[in-house]
Amino acid sequence: MVDETKPVERQVTIEDIAEAANVGIATVSRTLNHPEIVRQKTRDKILSVVQELGYIRSGAARALASKQTFTVGALIPTMNNAIFAASIAGFERELSKANYTLLITVTNYDRDQETIQLHKLLEHGVDAVLLIGLEHSKRSYTLLNKSNCCVVSIFGSRRSQKIPNIGFDNKKAAEKIVDHLVSLGHQRIGMIAGITRHNDRARDRKNGVIKALQKHNLAYHPSLFIESQYSHPHGREALKHLIHQNIKPTAIICGNDVLAMGVLFEADAQRIKVPGQLSVTGFDNLPITGHLKPALTTIDVPSEQMGAEAAKAIIANLSSEAKIKSRLLEAKLLIRNTTGPRR
């Protein structure tokens, strides 16, 4: 509780910092706004004084002077997937270096919620917006066009997109998995995809698998393709469903690592040998997947790199109006121990 009888202390000013650090006001300003152009010794000295005196910059004053709020908004589908956390970590790290503040909001794969949250971010005056994926609601696109806000998307790559994207090709990554399984002799390949509605990444992965099966002249069995929420229990239930089909798969491609781990847990419970009786693959390369027994064959999604590159592109655009160019990153196939020859 605030002691109302105690005199209110005067707020520390930039002039106080300059006097205490024995430098000019302009040097303090450069340190706070563009630390990369200040010598490290001077920068460290000033930042030490800032911390000691408890100086808090006025966001309103800074915004008026620069016509920027130095805040960036990020719309992510869910907090329950570590792959998004890794991207946001890389994104925030680069923004922090340039003294930008990150505002995060969650859409839960809901287009209406996405529009609502985007509207709120724009009302806060964010200088830029980070989107996940390539497809969004018409209302979201309208808001972004009217705001003239800097925007970039990650986790997908498509040349035809109007919004610049820094990501990888989900279809081609899925094709790599099929190529690998076919090279091991598998012909009856099933898939547990994510929910494809309002999720272009899940849809592209599913379409990539189907396209690769056609390329290898293999049958696409709709009964072996199901969509599921991204969770361990849903992965377990999906495997129970697939192994009771008339046509049983010898390999299962999972839309992400969480589903794949659920499949592995259920396979162990059902005493199905992996990869002896069933090959399983994931998608994302979550850190734990390399430590599973057996270690999971998966796609190494460049999640942190996408976030970091997106932040660098946004900062360059806001500081010098450099045009953001789309970039295609590589998503490698990591062959581990959950895939083996068909028996």
C-alpha angles and dihedrals in degrees: 000000000000114000102231092192092060116089114252110248118236114257114253112250134203088252089060090053092049092049094047092047092042093232136113124276090242090057091052090049092051091048092052097043105028108017093165092071095052122086111260095237092053092042093052091048094051095044089050090055091046090056094043095051094039095236115185118193119228107245092196093053092046091050092050092049097046101026086234132101093207090226127121126196127217125197111201127178098228145351090218097080119077091205090071091045090057092052093048090049091056091043095050094044092060093042090052091055088060093043096252122146120224124221115195128198131177126225101184089218089294116135094202091050089048091057092047093050093044089053090053092050091051090048087057087057099243114185094217142008131219117208130193114225135000105270126067139158121287089239091056091052090048091052092049093048093050093046093050085215123165108254138177133173131213138193094052141059127208127151094210094061117113091207111071112248131201108194148086137281107265093190095054092045090055090048089057090059093052091047089054094049093046090051086058091054100259117150105161101065123172132188138212101200129185119254102289097199109105090355114100092179093059091043094049091050092051093046090047091056092048091048091051092050089054090048089056092044091244124147119258106220109197089199089064093053118078135161122228142171115262103261139107094246091051090050090053093049091047092055091050088054096048098048090055094057120110088240108050121204122234090200133029125202113204124208091229141358095263091061090044092054089051089053091050092050092051093044089055091049090050092044092241108155116233118234094357095069102010134023117213132192134186137195128229106037097239109196093251095057094077090055098050119108103260096025112236124253104224149146115271103227111201091227101153092042091053091053094046094047091048091053092049091050092049093048091050091049094049095044100042106006090247109172114250110236124201114249130199113214127192124253107196128206111239109204111206136150106299093077126067143146118307115256 
